[in-house]
Amino acid sequence: MTERVEISGETTLLATQRRKKRTIYVIYLIVALDITWMFLQFSITPYLAKKLGFDTLWFGYLQTMVGLIQLFAGPLFGRFADVIGARAALSLACAANIVFFILLAEADSFVMLFLQKLPTVLMHVQPASQMVVADLSEPEKRADELSKLGLCFAFGMITGSTLGGHLVTTCGERFAAYSGAAGSTLNLLLVLSFIPQTTKRQTPTAKTESDTKCKSIFNVGQITRLMKYAGVTPTFFIKIVAGLPSSIFQVMFSIIAMEFFKLTPEENGYIMAYFGIAQLVVQGGMIGPLTATYSESSLLLLSIGISAFVGLTQAFMQNVFQFCLTVVPMMFSLCVFNVITDSLLTKGVPSSDTGTMLGLCASVQSLLRTVGPTIGGFLYVNYGIFSIGFLQFVSNSIMFVYLLQCRLNKKAKYRE
């Protein structure tokens, strides 16, 4: 009888693990498709904006608006995912994507292009997907599992950029936008068919009035309390200071590609595909072995040091070929930095709060995208591309020296 119970328990455990794996694989597919549609949109918006009369500064304001919307929506959406569940959160995000692309297809005026960005308040497929992976993976394997999401990102970057450039060139912006709406509908069907209602570990407890209050989605105190956990605030500080300059370059790249490198939509698509291939190599072949061999603090320091070097080289580049030489180290530093900081932050809070924490992480990216276009537009118009690269070099060099000094001081105290 005891043996039967043990066999039954093992069978149940194996079945649970298989369900978790299947869910994670479906999440990888959803993220790959979502990133494909996102980079499809990146191929549409700059050229559509130019047709509608946007200059560099106004395009920066458009990007800043998106950053502001997602800055405040990110933590609330993460809280929504924690409280209501993964399926509802992902369904809402995919539905918002569909509306976003339909509005983009119909955008025919200055004002309409701004209004088209409103659905981004709910477009949080990536942080919701990260929450699912964080919930269903073991803590010691979390960085590796999250890095595989980066593989999906790379795949989406390659396919989305290539497809977007081709569709915009041959069929026009409107057809490309409706293609994105169709693709987002496919994502919604995948969510409804394969994603469980919740991915949180269920613990039976009696409900109290305080529990009900804690379950409120709009309870700001339940969001801000995460900053009190050990190591969370310093990691957020590093994420903002070291991440700002590279974010400026990323949000300004579509303008740099058009005005500095003089690329056509199709050529821009090929460059973005090259980004994806570089990320594919880094995420698929490097991050897993690195996280298994070195500590997360060492990898964080390495990524910031390489980012400083990349900023220096980009400050002096003159053509597309020189830029392409910087892409691999740039993608390495970005991938390692984002995976390690997200892993550190999700490990620093209870598993019931991973969605909220990843929502806060998404808000950091939104904050950088909010101030990035305005700062980047000002620097590019007044001082050229040199200023953007030099800013990255200086800020990351200072952060590298600071973290290295903290590490050496910690080792000295340990020896004493």
WOJOUR-V196029 format. One record per residue. RES is the residue in three letters. D_FIRST is the distance of its C-alpha to the first C-alpha in whole Angstrom. Layout:
res->[RES & RES]
d_first->[D_FIRST & D_FIRST]
This chain:
res->[MET & THR & GLU & ARG & VAL & GLU & ILE & SER & GLY & GLU & THR & THR & LEU & LEU & ALA & THR & GLN & ARG & ARG & LYS & LYS & ARG & THR & ILE & TYR & VAL & ILE & TYR & LEU & ILE & VAL & ALA & LEU & ASP & ILE & THR & TRP & MET & PHE & LEU & GLN & PHE & SER & ILE & THR & PRO & TYR & LEU & ALA & LYS & LYS & LEU & GLY & PHE & ASP & THR & LEU & TRP & PHE & GLY & TYR & LEU & GLN & THR & MET & VAL & GLY & LEU & ILE & GLN & LEU & PHE & ALA & GLY & PRO & LEU & PHE & GLY & ARG & PHE & ALA & ASP & VAL & ILE & GLY & ALA & ARG & ALA & ALA & LEU & SER & LEU & ALA & CYS & ALA & ALA & ASN & ILE & VAL & PHE & PHE & ILE & LEU & LEU & ALA & GLU & ALA & ASP & SER & PHE & VAL & MET & LEU & PHE & LEU & GLN & LYS & LEU & PRO & THR & VAL & LEU & MET & HIS & VAL & GLN & PRO & ALA & SER & GLN & MET & VAL & VAL & ALA & ASP & LEU & SER & GLU & PRO & GLU & LYS & ARG & ALA & ASP & GLU & LEU & SER & LYS & LEU & GLY & LEU & CYS & PHE & ALA & PHE & GLY & MET & ILE & THR & GLY & SER & THR & LEU & GLY & GLY & HIS & LEU & VAL & THR & THR & CYS & GLY & GLU & ARG & PHE & ALA & ALA & TYR & SER & GLY & ALA & ALA & GLY & SER & THR & LEU & ASN & LEU & LEU & LEU & VAL & LEU & SER & PHE & ILE & PRO & GLN & THR & THR & LYS & ARG & GLN & THR & PRO & THR & ALA & LYS & THR & GLU & SER & ASP & THR & LYS & CYS & LYS & SER & ILE & PHE & ASN & VAL & GLY & GLN & ILE & THR & ARG & LEU & MET & LYS & TYR & ALA & GLY & VAL & THR & PRO & THR & PHE & PHE & ILE & LYS & ILE & VAL & ALA & GLY & LEU & PRO & SER & SER & ILE & PHE & GLN & VAL & MET & PHE & SER & ILE & ILE & ALA & MET & GLU & PHE & PHE & LYS & LEU & THR & PRO & GLU & GLU & ASN & GLY & TYR & ILE & MET & ALA & TYR & PHE & GLY & ILE & ALA & GLN & LEU & VAL & VAL & GLN & GLY & GLY & MET & ILE & GLY & PRO & LEU & THR & ALA & THR & TYR & SER & GLU & SER & SER & LEU & LEU & LEU & LEU & SER & ILE & GLY & ILE & SER & ALA & PHE & VAL & GLY & LEU & THR & GLN & ALA & PHE & MET & GLN & ASN & VAL & PHE & GLN & PHE & CYS & LEU & THR & VAL & VAL & PRO & MET & MET & PHE & SER & LEU & CYS & VAL & PHE & ASN & VAL & ILE & THR & ASP & SER & LEU & LEU & THR & LYS & GLY & VAL & PRO & SER & SER & ASP & THR & GLY & THR & MET & LEU & GLY & LEU & CYS & ALA & SER & VAL & GLN & SER & LEU & LEU & ARG & THR & VAL & GLY & PRO & THR & ILE & GLY & GLY & PHE & LEU & TYR & VAL & ASN & TYR & GLY & ILE & PHE & SER & ILE & GLY & PHE & LEU & GLN & PHE & VAL & SER & ASN & SER & ILE & MET & PHE & VAL & TYR & LEU & LEU & GLN & CYS & ARG & LEU & ASN & LYS & LYS & ALA & LYS & TYR & ARG & GLU]
d_first->[0 & 4 & 5 & 5 & 6 & 9 & 10 & 11 & 12 & 14 & 15 & 17 & 18 & 20 & 21 & 23 & 24 & 26 & 27 & 29 & 30 & 32 & 33 & 35 & 36 & 38 & 39 & 41 & 42 & 43 & 45 & 47 & 48 & 49 & 51 & 53 & 54 & 55 & 57 & 59 & 60 & 61 & 63 & 65 & 66 & 68 & 70 & 70 & 71 & 74 & 75 & 75 & 77 & 75 & 76 & 74 & 74 & 73 & 70 & 69 & 69 & 67 & 65 & 65 & 64 & 61 & 60 & 61 & 59 & 56 & 56 & 56 & 53 & 51 & 49 & 49 & 48 & 45 & 44 & 44 & 41 & 39 & 40 & 40 & 38 & 38 & 39 & 41 & 43 & 43 & 44 & 47 & 48 & 48 & 50 & 53 & 53 & 54 & 57 & 58 & 59 & 60 & 63 & 63 & 65 & 67 & 68 & 72 & 74 & 73 & 72 & 69 & 68 & 67 & 66 & 63 & 62 & 60 & 57 & 56 & 55 & 52 & 52 & 49 & 47 & 46 & 45 & 43 & 41 & 41 & 39 & 37 & 37 & 37 & 34 & 31 & 32 & 31 & 34 & 35 & 35 & 37 & 41 & 40 & 38 & 41 & 44 & 42 & 43 & 47 & 46 & 46 & 49 & 51 & 50 & 51 & 54 & 55 & 55 & 56 & 59 & 60 & 59 & 61 & 64 & 65 & 64 & 67 & 69 & 69 & 68 & 69 & 67 & 66 & 64 & 62 & 61 & 60 & 58 & 56 & 56 & 54 & 52 & 51 & 50 & 48 & 46 & 45 & 44 & 41 & 40 & 40 & 38 & 35 & 35 & 33 & 34 & 33 & 32 & 32 & 29 & 28 & 28 & 28 & 31 & 33 & 36 & 40 & 43 & 43 & 40 & 42 & 45 & 43 & 42 & 45 & 46 & 50 & 49 & 51 & 50 & 46 & 48 & 50 & 48 & 46 & 50 & 49 & 46 & 47 & 48 & 48 & 52 & 53 & 51 & 53 & 56 & 56 & 55 & 58 & 60 & 59 & 58 & 61 & 64 & 62 & 61 & 65 & 65 & 62 & 63 & 67 & 66 & 67 & 70 & 71 & 70 & 73 & 75 & 75 & 74 & 75 & 72 & 72 & 69 & 67 & 68 & 66 & 63 & 63 & 64 & 61 & 59 & 60 & 58 & 55 & 55 & 56 & 53 & 51 & 51 & 51 & 48 & 46 & 47 & 48 & 46 & 43 & 44 & 46 & 43 & 41 & 44 & 46 & 46 & 46 & 49 & 51 & 50 & 52 & 55 & 55 & 55 & 58 & 60 & 60 & 61 & 64 & 65 & 64 & 66 & 69 & 69 & 69 & 72 & 74 & 73 & 76 & 74 & 71 & 71 & 71 & 68 & 66 & 66 & 64 & 62 & 59 & 59 & 59 & 56 & 55 & 56 & 55 & 51 & 50 & 52 & 50 & 47 & 47 & 48 & 46 & 43 & 44 & 45 & 41 & 40 & 42 & 41 & 37 & 35 & 36 & 40 & 40 & 41 & 44 & 45 & 45 & 47 & 49 & 49 & 51 & 53 & 55 & 55 & 57 & 59 & 60 & 61 & 63 & 65 & 65 & 67 & 70 & 70 & 70 & 72 & 75 & 74 & 75 & 78 & 79 & 78 & 77 & 74 & 74 & 74 & 70 & 69 & 71 & 69 & 66 & 67 & 68 & 66 & 63 & 65 & 65 & 61 & 61 & 63 & 62 & 58 & 59 & 61 & 58 & 56 & 58 & 59 & 55 & 55 & 58 & 56 & 53 & 55 & 57]
